[in-house]
Amino acid sequence: MTEKLDIDHLRQWIGRSTEATDIVTAQLVMGLRATLFQEVGEPRKGDAAPFTVHWCLAQPVFPMSMLGPDGHPTRGGFLPPVPLPRRMWAGGEIEFLQPLQVGDESTRTSRIADVQVKTGSTGTLCFVSVEHSISSPRGVAIRERQDIVYREMTSSAPAGAKAPPPPPKAQHRETHVSDPVLLFRYSALTFNGHRIHYDRDYVTKVEGYPGLIFHGPLQAALIIELAAKLHGGEAPKKFTYRGLQPLFEGTEFSVNANETTDGMELWTANAEGQPTMKGTAVW
Ligand SMILES: C/C(=C\C(=O)SCCNC(=O)CCNC(=O)[C@H](O)C(C)(C)COP(=O)(O)OP(=O)(O)OC[C@H]1O[C@@H](n2cnc3c(N)ncnc32)[C@H](O)[C@@H]1OP(=O)(O)O)C(=O)O
């Protein structure tokens, strides 16, 4: 049973802000490269880190006694106390201004930008948008908006679910396997205690999904790295993305790109070739 959503109360969180600082270490860069299927190498001070290393930096650390049932910090601190039980990373927009480097001290300033309730095909959704600005000693490195969605506990497939369309064709495709060890490594790198990524009993019996869920930011990170690789190693100026459906453990998945007149359309897809996250990159 879900508590009633008091949107006026939740919107009082808009404008709250927080700041945290961390250092881009060579060890972190090696771990992230390995998790992004890149050559690990021997990163040295001043070497560029993977483009989304900031998602591993200065993550909130709370004692075990302050965690909620899903493994995230109890809501109602920086994030509003949304009473819907199932949290997901919905999407966002990132502007890359300059790369973070090994040895950088980086500060992230975060602000709750919006809280909205919507009705989707899967039930009630509450979106919380958080804006972040990430700086390095050379100035602002990244600006982004992250959309987090909280979902009610619905039983099954979206109402009126139809047969999926044919999988989209890709000019560029990389395939990997969504091994639970990969998910565990990314949870560890991001100090993300969310049980849906590593606790199979919890994700299937409590949240009702068929298996462990691949992180949204890990899909986005792989997409961004592919975009940059296809564009001479340069991160897009702007990347806008949205999670469409969960990607589950244990299957092959792909990272895909099509060049367009303005940049690239990119997506991750499950073993059936159906997109699970899609994004647009412009340079
Ligand atoms: C880290 C971390 C957690 C994770 O990584 S969780 C894993 C990654 N995330 C996902 O797998 C989410 C995949 N997406 C979905 O499952 C569905 O898209 C979702 C979010 C359940 C919504 O599906 P619905 O079918 O119920 O929604 P509709 O398509 O009918 O849309 C209803 C309105 O909501 C807006 N909307 C939908 N999706 C998004 C989105 N991704 N971002 C922003 N807004 C979205 C849509 O535009 C509709 O709005 P209207 O104004 O047109 O009504 C961790 O926890 O840390």
The ligand as a MOL file (V3000), in Angstrom:
LIG
                    3D

  0  0  0     0  0            999 V3000
M  V30 BEGIN CTAB
M  V30 COUNTS 56 58 0 0 0
M  V30 BEGIN ATOM
M  V30 1 C 21.1610 4.0720 -10.5030 0
M  V30 2 C 19.8010 3.9440 -9.9430 0
M  V30 3 C 18.7650 3.2840 -10.5180 0
M  V30 4 C 18.7640 2.7030 -11.8280 0
M  V30 5 O 19.7210 2.7060 -12.5380 0
M  V30 6 S 17.2630 1.9720 -12.3530 0
M  V30 7 C 17.6590 1.3310 -13.9610 0
M  V30 8 C 17.6530 2.3380 -15.0510 0
M  V30 9 N 16.3400 2.8820 -15.3290 0
M  V30 10 C 15.3910 2.2070 -15.9740 0
M  V30 11 O 15.5630 1.0390 -16.3050 0
M  V30 12 C 14.0980 2.9490 -16.2720 0
M  V30 13 C 13.5390 2.5060 -17.6120 0
M  V30 14 N 12.2640 3.1900 -17.8940 0
M  V30 15 C 11.0820 2.6760 -17.5490 0
M  V30 16 O 11.0080 1.6210 -16.9320 0
M  V30 17 C 9.8640 3.4580 -17.9530 0
M  V30 18 O 10.1970 4.3950 -18.9430 0
M  V30 19 C 9.2220 4.2320 -16.7530 0
M  V30 20 C 10.2130 5.1990 -16.1050 0
M  V30 21 C 8.7060 3.2230 -15.7230 0
M  V30 22 C 8.0310 5.0560 -17.2960 0
M  V30 23 O 7.2510 4.2400 -18.1110 0
M  V30 24 P 5.6980 4.5190 -18.3190 0
M  V30 25 O 5.3060 3.6650 -19.4860 0
M  V30 26 O 4.9180 4.3270 -17.0680 0
M  V30 27 O 5.6500 6.0500 -18.6600 0
M  V30 28 P 5.1230 6.7310 -19.9860 0
M  V30 29 O 6.0560 6.4100 -21.0990 0
M  V30 30 O 3.6710 6.3520 -20.1500 0
M  V30 31 O 5.2620 8.2760 -19.6780 0
M  V30 32 C 4.4540 8.9260 -18.7040 0
M  V30 33 C 4.9870 10.3300 -18.4990 0
M  V30 34 O 6.2940 10.2610 -17.9150 0
M  V30 35 C 7.2680 10.8720 -18.7880 0
M  V30 36 N 8.4650 10.0180 -18.7940 0
M  V30 37 C 8.4900 8.7080 -19.0910 0
M  V30 38 N 9.7450 8.2290 -18.9930 0
M  V30 39 C 10.5230 9.2760 -18.6440 0
M  V30 40 C 11.9020 9.4200 -18.4200 0
M  V30 41 N 12.7280 8.3550 -18.5380 0
M  V30 42 N 12.3630 10.6250 -18.0980 0
M  V30 43 C 11.5420 11.6920 -17.9710 0
M  V30 44 N 10.1860 11.6120 -18.1800 0
M  V30 45 C 9.7080 10.4380 -18.5230 0
M  V30 46 C 6.6190 10.8750 -20.1670 0
M  V30 47 O 7.1440 11.8900 -20.9810 0
M  V30 48 C 5.1780 11.1180 -19.8120 0
M  V30 49 O 5.0280 12.4920 -19.5010 0
M  V30 50 P 3.8160 13.3540 -20.0560 0
M  V30 51 O 4.1100 14.7530 -19.5810 0
M  V30 52 O 3.8510 13.1880 -21.5350 0
M  V30 53 O 2.6070 12.7540 -19.4320 0
M  V30 54 C 19.5530 4.5860 -8.6560 0
M  V30 55 O 18.4490 4.4200 -8.1170 0
M  V30 56 O 20.4610 5.2700 -8.1320 0
M  V30 END ATOM
M  V30 BEGIN BOND
M  V30 1 1 1 2
M  V30 2 2 2 3
M  V30 3 1 2 54
M  V30 4 1 3 4
M  V30 5 2 4 5
M  V30 6 1 4 6
M  V30 7 1 6 7
M  V30 8 1 7 8
M  V30 9 1 8 9
M  V30 10 1 9 10
M  V30 11 2 10 11
M  V30 12 1 10 12
M  V30 13 1 12 13
M  V30 14 1 13 14
M  V30 15 1 14 15
M  V30 16 2 15 16
M  V30 17 1 15 17
M  V30 18 1 17 18
M  V30 19 1 17 19
M  V30 20 1 19 20
M  V30 21 1 19 21
M  V30 22 1 19 22
M  V30 23 1 22 23
M  V30 24 1 23 24
M  V30 25 2 24 25
M  V30 26 1 24 26
M  V30 27 1 24 27
M  V30 28 1 27 28
M  V30 29 2 28 29
M  V30 30 1 28 30
M  V30 31 1 28 31
M  V30 32 1 31 32
M  V30 33 1 32 33
M  V30 34 1 33 34
M  V30 35 1 33 48
M  V30 36 1 34 35
M  V30 37 1 35 36
M  V30 38 1 35 46
M  V30 39 1 36 37
M  V30 40 1 36 45
M  V30 41 2 37 38
M  V30 42 1 38 39
M  V30 43 1 39 40
M  V30 44 2 39 45
M  V30 45 1 40 41
M  V30 46 2 40 42
M  V30 47 1 42 43
M  V30 48 2 43 44
M  V30 49 1 44 45
M  V30 50 1 46 47
M  V30 51 1 46 48
M  V30 52 1 48 49
M  V30 53 1 49 50
M  V30 54 2 50 51
M  V30 55 1 50 52
M  V30 56 1 50 53
M  V30 57 2 54 55
M  V30 58 1 54 56
M  V30 END BOND
M  V30 END CTAB
M  END
